[in-house]
Amino acid sequence: MSSIRRQSIISSLVIYTGFIIGLLNVYLFTKQGIFLDPQFGLYNAFIAIATMMMAFASLAMPSYIYKFYPYYKEHLPANKNDQVTWALLISTIGFILVIVAGIFFKGLVIKKYGTNAPELVAHYTWIFPLGFGLVVYTILEAYSWQLHKSVFTNFLKEVLWRLFTTVLIVLFATGVIRNFDVFIKVFSFSYPFIAVTLLFYLLFTKKIHFTFRITKVTRRFSKSILRLCSYVYAGSVIFTISLVFDSLVIGSVLNDALTKLAIFSVAQNICAMIAVPQRGIIAASIAHLSKAWKDKNMALIQRIYQRSSINQLVFSCGLFLLIVLNFTDAVTTFHLKGTYLDAYYVIILLGLTKIVDMGTGLNAQIIATSTYWRFEMVSGVILLMLMLPLSYILTKNFDIVGTGFANLISITIYNIIRTVFLWKKFKLFPLTIQSLYTVLLAAGCYAICHFTFTNIHGLTGLFLRSLGFMLLYAAGAIYLDLSPDIKPVMQTIRKKMRIGKD
């Protein structure tokens, strides 16, 4: 657990650094006088569609790596391991099929988005290099996680990728990039940039080898691999569609679609900060879960499950309420466009969605690395059946707030189903009495700070509310001993700072 804890903490710090850069980017996108709202909306539409392309093109190769890497490692020397070769080759073929489908359905895209989002249609072909870069990076990232290189991959995706965008924004703001058309075309190479960087790193450190010879491991497990990929592929595509469908619906059914998408994307970007520990914990835990299932170590799986739940719940509740306390004041204090105040209720709904998803622990990863990985597709189908009609109906009737409600309802039911499944099959359960204490503590700290500082605004209000909430919440978490990882982390910090005895 100490290895997972250490990698999770370092990864979280790296990801938070990236989000600080990301918040700077959002600020520059939404500040008066640099970008138009539809331009920021187009930027986010590019990312959403590239993510969907990745889901279709990857053909479940990341799951193939997660599940079978321990067997390749145990039975083959590194220079004869053919797993990553086939993963990259198959996903490249998958992306070629995506390109063919993109050409075939271009007319439908023009029909659906030509009126509400004409800028998307005008730059349609430039989404493909962005999508291909994300496909290659995702495969290499999955492989790197098995090598316990999650910190470096998180640095590339969360920090370097956002710095790439920051540089483009600065060049655009200073006139070096003279129009948005050039900006979005250069941005389309941001994912290819980090993919090539990761590939060079793996080659330079001799952590990756390519061979086109079909090894005994591939032959031995070929039927199992095909079964896994067919089921998981359907599930991952379904899940990814559910993640980006809200953006696609906003773009197709609402008037002034890209402006509405820009507002919704602000809420998404802010709430994405809440999920930072989740990314770090997933990256650090995948290899350990794969090996634990292989070794039938159920005690370790249960320990990872519960600790991932309480650690993520403590982070998500605290950060969510800190954001809610300060959002309105932050928009006015930092002179963002007034239209972004409309994101407030969306932030509340998406933030609650993150808390539900994180508080139920690593259920998706536990199922995906188990022998019941087929259930990922089943639960994904249920999610899609909920998400698609809810998103369409609620968005059409209640604007972007309806989109937020659709997310909350769908993800809540989705996680309940997976939690019940793990309990029924393996007697694994993520929640403890500390989970309840965490929610009550967070609500109490929020109420105290909200009513205490309700009439204090500007930078002073932001500072006092934030400081007061963090001190109360941290003190409560330590006093109640909400997570078994809190004391070891504090001891490590004291040791690093040379506080107390070594």
FIVOFI-805141 format. One line per 10 residues: for each residue x, z negated, y of C-alpha. Coordinates in steps of 0.02 Angstrom, whole numbers, always signed. Layout:
BEGIN
X Z Y ~ ...
END
This chain:
BEGIN
+0 +0 +0 ~ +145 -33 +119 ~ +198 +150 +105 ~ +22 +209 +145 ~ +9 +84 +287 ~ +176 +136 +363 ~ +139 +323 +353 ~ -38 +296 +417 ~ +21 +197 +569 ~ +159 +320 +612
+43 +468 +587 ~ -90 +384 +695 ~ +36 +356 +834 ~ +89 +538 +824 ~ -91 +596 +825 ~ -135 +484 +972 ~ +12 +558 +1067 ~ -64 +727 +1031 ~ -233 +669 +1092 ~ -158 +608 +1255
-93 +784 +1278 ~ -263 +849 +1221 ~ -352 +742 +1350 ~ -235 +812 +1483 ~ -285 +986 +1425 ~ -470 +942 +1431 ~ -446 +870 +1605 ~ -362 +1030 +1665 ~ -496 +1137 +1583 ~ -636 +1037 +1666
-555 +1002 +1835 ~ -623 +1094 +1985 ~ -536 +1256 +2031 ~ -437 +1308 +1875 ~ -554 +1367 +1736 ~ -736 +1417 +1734 ~ -850 +1325 +1612 ~ -882 +1482 +1505 ~ -693 +1503 +1487 ~ -675 +1328 +1417
-824 +1365 +1305 ~ -739 +1522 +1240 ~ -579 +1425 +1202 ~ -679 +1303 +1095 ~ -778 +1443 +1012 ~ -612 +1522 +959 ~ -560 +1360 +874 ~ -729 +1339 +788 ~ -732 +1516 +718 ~ -549 +1508 +664
-589 +1349 +569 ~ -731 +1437 +479 ~ -616 +1584 +438 ~ -492 +1461 +363 ~ -627 +1385 +252 ~ -677 +1556 +183 ~ -501 +1626 +165 ~ -411 +1475 +90 ~ -509 +1494 -74 ~ -489 +1305 -108
-300 +1317 -118 ~ -272 +1150 -26 ~ -379 +1062 -159 ~ -281 +1152 -295 ~ -121 +1080 -221 ~ -194 +905 -200 ~ -258 +896 -378 ~ -121 +981 -479 ~ +41 +951 -383 ~ +83 +793 -485
+79 +898 -645 ~ +191 +1033 -571 ~ +313 +902 -508 ~ +320 +812 -675 ~ +347 +966 -784 ~ +446 +1087 -674 ~ +606 +1082 -571 ~ +576 +1112 -385 ~ +653 +1286 -382 ~ +536 +1345 -522
+376 +1271 -452 ~ +260 +1420 -425 ~ +112 +1324 -354 ~ +140 +1354 -168 ~ +180 +1538 -200 ~ +12 +1571 -280 ~ -78 +1463 -152 ~ -8 +1565 -7 ~ -33 +1733 -94 ~ -213 +1697 -144
-260 +1631 +28 ~ -182 +1785 +109 ~ -290 +1895 -2 ~ -437 +1785 +49 ~ -400 +1817 +232 ~ -392 +2004 +204 ~ -570 +1990 +135 ~ -618 +1891 +292 ~ -551 +2032 +401 ~ -653 +2159 +302
-809 +2050 +321 ~ -772 +2028 +506 ~ -768 +2216 +533 ~ -926 +2241 +429 ~ -1026 +2106 +521 ~ -963 +2144 +697 ~ -1129 +2223 +741 ~ -1221 +2063 +694 ~ -1102 +1960 +802 ~ -1136 +2075 +951
-1323 +2059 +921 ~ -1322 +1867 +909 ~ -1198 +1828 +1048 ~ -1199 +1980 +1161 ~ -1330 +1906 +1279 ~ -1287 +1720 +1285 ~ -1098 +1731 +1256 ~ -1034 +1905 +1303 ~ -856 +1840 +1328 ~ -848 +1798 +1142
-895 +1975 +1095 ~ -766 +2048 +1214 ~ -624 +1948 +1133 ~ -689 +1952 +955 ~ -538 +2033 +870 ~ -416 +1906 +943 ~ -493 +1767 +838 ~ -415 +1842 +681 ~ -231 +1801 +716 ~ -284 +1624 +763
-380 +1609 +599 ~ -238 +1677 +492 ~ -114 +1557 +570 ~ -230 +1412 +529 ~ -248 +1471 +348 ~ -59 +1478 +319 ~ -32 +1313 +408 ~ -167 +1225 +306 ~ -88 +1279 +141 ~ +86 +1225 +197
+16 +1062 +265 ~ -67 +1020 +98 ~ +98 +1054 +9 ~ +195 +949 +136 ~ +77 +802 +112 ~ +125 +799 -71 ~ +306 +788 -14 ~ +258 +639 +96 ~ +292 +739 +253 ~ +126 +696 +334
+206 +629 +493 ~ +294 +794 +530 ~ +140 +900 +493 ~ +35 +789 +605 ~ +165 +810 +742 ~ +152 +999 +728 ~ -38 +1009 +725 ~ -80 +868 +844 ~ +66 +870 +967 ~ +158 +1037 +964
-1 +1141 +953 ~ -76 +1051 +1103 ~ +88 +1066 +1199 ~ +78 +1254 +1168 ~ -93 +1251 +1250 ~ -31 +1142 +1393 ~ +107 +1266 +1432 ~ -21 +1407 +1435 ~ -135 +1308 +1552 ~ +9 +1272 +1672
+61 +1455 +1670 ~ -119 +1505 +1706 ~ -141 +1376 +1844 ~ +20 +1429 +1931 ~ -22 +1614 +1921 ~ +114 +1665 +1797 ~ -27 +1713 +1679 ~ -135 +1808 +1801 ~ -301 +1817 +1710 ~ -396 +1729 +1573
-393 +1883 +1462 ~ -205 +1865 +1440 ~ -223 +1675 +1419 ~ -342 +1687 +1272 ~ -242 +1825 +1188 ~ -81 +1722 +1194 ~ -178 +1568 +1137 ~ -231 +1664 +981 ~ -50 +1648 +920 ~ -45 +1458 +936
-87 +1423 +753 ~ +32 +1558 +690 ~ +167 +1474 +795 ~ +151 +1304 +710 ~ +131 +1386 +539 ~ +297 +1479 +559 ~ +378 +1319 +624 ~ +324 +1222 +470 ~ +379 +1361 +353 ~ +552 +1367 +432
+566 +1178 +419 ~ +523 +1180 +233 ~ +645 +1323 +202 ~ +785 +1242 +303 ~ +765 +1075 +213 ~ +750 +1165 +45 ~ +583 +1083 +11 ~ +495 +1245 -31 ~ +538 +1380 -157 ~ +451 +1543 -199
+439 +1618 -372 ~ +317 +1747 -438 ~ +344 +1700 -620 ~ +191 +1619 -697 ~ +251 +1451 -761 ~ +193 +1353 -913 ~ +100 +1230 -800 ~ +0 +1369 -718 ~ -41 +1445 -887 ~ -86 +1278 -964
-203 +1224 -824 ~ -266 +1397 -773 ~ -444 +1368 -834 ~ -452 +1197 -751 ~ -380 +1270 -591 ~ -510 +1408 -588 ~ -651 +1285 -619 ~ -587 +1168 -483 ~ -564 +1306 -356 ~ -733 +1385 -387
-826 +1222 -363 ~ -719 +1149 -224 ~ -715 +1315 -132 ~ -902 +1320 -119 ~ -904 +1138 -64 ~ -766 +1158 +66 ~ -845 +1314 +140 ~ -1012 +1225 +151 ~ -933 +1072 +232 ~ -834 +1175 +357
-988 +1275 +405 ~ -1076 +1110 +436 ~ -934 +1057 +552 ~ -938 +1213 +660 ~ -1119 +1266 +641 ~ -1170 +1162 +792 ~ -1054 +1262 +905 ~ -1118 +1426 +832 ~ -1299 +1374 +858 ~ -1267 +1323 +1038
-1186 +1492 +1069 ~ -1332 +1589 +996 ~ -1492 +1498 +1047 ~ -1460 +1415 +1216 ~ -1458 +1498 +1386 ~ -1292 +1488 +1478 ~ -1221 +1459 +1305 ~ -1035 +1447 +1342 ~ -1063 +1320 +1480 ~ -1168 +1213 +1362
-1035 +1236 +1229 ~ -903 +1178 +1354 ~ -1002 +1017 +1386 ~ -1029 +989 +1200 ~ -845 +1023 +1167 ~ -795 +888 +1292 ~ -897 +764 +1190 ~ -819 +830 +1029 ~ -642 +817 +1097 ~ -669 +640 +1161
-750 +583 +998 ~ -610 +666 +898 ~ -497 +528 +965 ~ -601 +405 +865 ~ -554 +495 +704 ~ -366 +486 +731 ~ -336 +345 +605 ~ -440 +441 +479 ~ -321 +589 +488 ~ -169 +478 +467
-243 +381 +321 ~ -300 +539 +231 ~ -129 +619 +251 ~ -41 +464 +186 ~ -163 +428 +42 ~ -192 +597 -41 ~ -33 +595 -147 ~ -63 +413 -199 ~ -244 +449 -248 ~ -193 +601 -351
-65 +498 -446 ~ -183 +349 -466 ~ -315 +459 -548 ~ -182 +534 -661 ~ -125 +359 -710 ~ -306 +294 -720 ~ -262 +157 -597 ~ -437 +110 -539 ~ -379 -51 -455 ~ -267 +48 -337
-406 +172 -298 ~ -527 +31 -256 ~ -395 -52 -146 ~ -361 +110 -52 ~ -549 +139 -36 ~ -590 -30 +39 ~ -438 -38 +152 ~ -468 +137 +217 ~ -646 +85 +256 ~ -611 -76 +351
-459 -7 +443 ~ -554 +145 +501 ~ -708 +43 +546 ~ -606 -76 +654 ~ -525 +70 +747 ~ -682 +176 +764 ~ -797 +38 +828 ~ -669 -20 +955 ~ -622 +150 +1022 ~ -802 +214 +1024
-864 +70 +1132 ~ -711 +82 +1244 ~ -756 +264 +1277 ~ -940 +226 +1307 ~ -895 +87 +1429 ~ -789 +202 +1536 ~ -849 +383 +1518 ~ -964 +396 +1670 ~ -841 +308 +1785 ~ -698 +417 +1719
-791 +579 +1760 ~ -823 +526 +1941 ~ -656 +438 +1968 ~ -551 +586 +1910 ~ -661 +714 +2000 ~ -716 +813 +1849 ~ -860 +934 +1868 ~ -1026 +843 +1878 ~ -1098 +949 +1738 ~ -991 +852 +1613
-1093 +694 +1643 ~ -1219 +780 +1529 ~ -1099 +744 +1385 ~ -1133 +555 +1392 ~ -1275 +546 +1264 ~ -1191 +675 +1154 ~ -1036 +563 +1151 ~ -1143 +416 +1094 ~ -1219 +517 +952 ~ -1058 +600 +895
-965 +434 +911 ~ -1091 +347 +797 ~ -1069 +492 +676 ~ -881 +460 +672 ~ -909 +274 +641 ~ -1022 +312 +491 ~ -899 +440 +421 ~ -747 +329 +442 ~ -830 +166 +394 ~ -873 +235 +223
-688 +261 +185 ~ -600 +401 +93 ~ -749 +445 -17 ~ -721 +633 -1 ~ -537 +622 -49 ~ -572 +503 -195 ~ -704 +621 -265 ~ -598 +776 -235 ~ -449 +706 -331 ~ -555 +636 -474
-624 +722 -629 ~ -791 +731 -539 ~ -728 +848 -404 ~ -878 +962 -439 ~ -986 +835 -349 ~ -901 +885 -186 ~ -994 +1050 -196 ~ -1158 +964 -239 ~ -1146 +843 -93 ~ -1089 +986 +19
-1243 +1088 -24 ~ -1351 +939 +21 ~ -1259 +921 +186 ~ -1283 +1105 +227 ~ -1467 +1099 +181 ~ -1486 +956 +305 ~ -1369 +1016 +441 ~ -1423 +1197 +462 ~ -1609 +1175 +492 ~ -1586 +1013 +589
-1455 +1089 +704 ~ -1560 +1243 +739 ~ -1726 +1152 +766 ~ -1658 +1003 +865 ~ -1540 +1109 +972 ~ -1678 +1230 +1016 ~ -1797 +1089 +1063 ~ -1680 +956 +1135 ~ -1528 +1055 +1195 ~ -1355 +986 +1152
-1423 +809 +1130 ~ -1524 +877 +984 ~ -1362 +947 +912 ~ -1288 +773 +919 ~ -1439 +699 +830 ~ -1425 +831 +693 ~ -1244 +781 +663 ~ -1284 +596 +653 ~ -1431 +615 +533 ~ -1342 +738 +418
-1174 +650 +406 ~ -1257 +481 +378 ~ -1360 +544 +230 ~ -1208 +640 +165 ~ -1099 +484 +162 ~ -1235 +375 +86 ~ -1250 +498 -59 ~ -1062 +499 -90 ~ -1048 +310 -76 ~ -1189 +285 -202
-1109 +413 -318 ~ -942 +323 -322 ~ -1027 +157 -353 ~ -1134 +225 -495 ~ -991 +317 -581 ~ -841 +204 -552 ~ -905 +43 -472 ~ -804 +87 -317 ~ -875 +24 -152 ~ -798 +28 +22
-890 -107 +120 ~ -861 -295 +126 ~ -925 -439 +231 ~ -784 -398 +353 ~ -873 -233 +386 ~ -1024 -327 +455 ~ -912 -443 +556 ~ -826 -291 +633 ~ -988 -214 +693 ~ -1052 -379 +765
-885 -415 +850 ~ -879 -242 +930 ~ -1059 -255 +992 ~ -1027 -427 +1065 ~ -869 -373 +1156 ~ -959 -221 +1226 ~ -1104 -325 +1292 ~ -987 -450 +1377 ~ -883 -316 +1463 ~ -1032 -206 +1510
-1124 -345 +1601 ~ -968 -426 +1673 ~ -898 -270 +1755 ~ -1058 -171 +1783 ~ -1038 -167 +1974 ~ -850 -130 +1976 ~ -807 +56 +1984 ~ -661 +172 +2010 ~ -487 +140 +1940 ~ -513 -48 +1957
-670 -43 +1851 ~ -589 +69 +1720 ~ -439 -47 +1707 ~ -534 -212 +1701 ~ -666 -152 +1577 ~ -535 -77 +1463 ~ -417 -227 +1471 ~ -557 -352 +1447 ~ -631 -261 +1299 ~ -464 -233 +1212
-410 -415 +1231 ~ -576 -484 +1168 ~ -587 -361 +1024 ~ -406 -382 +968 ~ -418 -572 +976 ~ -579 -569 +875 ~ -507 -451 +744 ~ -355 -562 +722 ~ -456 -724 +718 ~ -581 -656 +591
-440 -575 +489 ~ -546 -418 +475 ~ -414 -315 +383 ~ -275 -369 +262 ~ -163 -246 +354 ~ -175 -334 +523 ~ -54 -477 +485 ~ +81 -367 +402 ~ +72 -248 +550 ~ +90 -391 +674
+236 -463 +576 ~ +320 -293 +578 ~ +293 -279 +766 ~ +364 -453 +797 ~ +513 -412 +688 ~ +546 -248 +778 ~ +532 -337 +945 ~ +635 -482 +877 ~ +497 -605 +913 ~ +505 -760 +803
+608 -773 +646 ~ +664 -620 +552
END
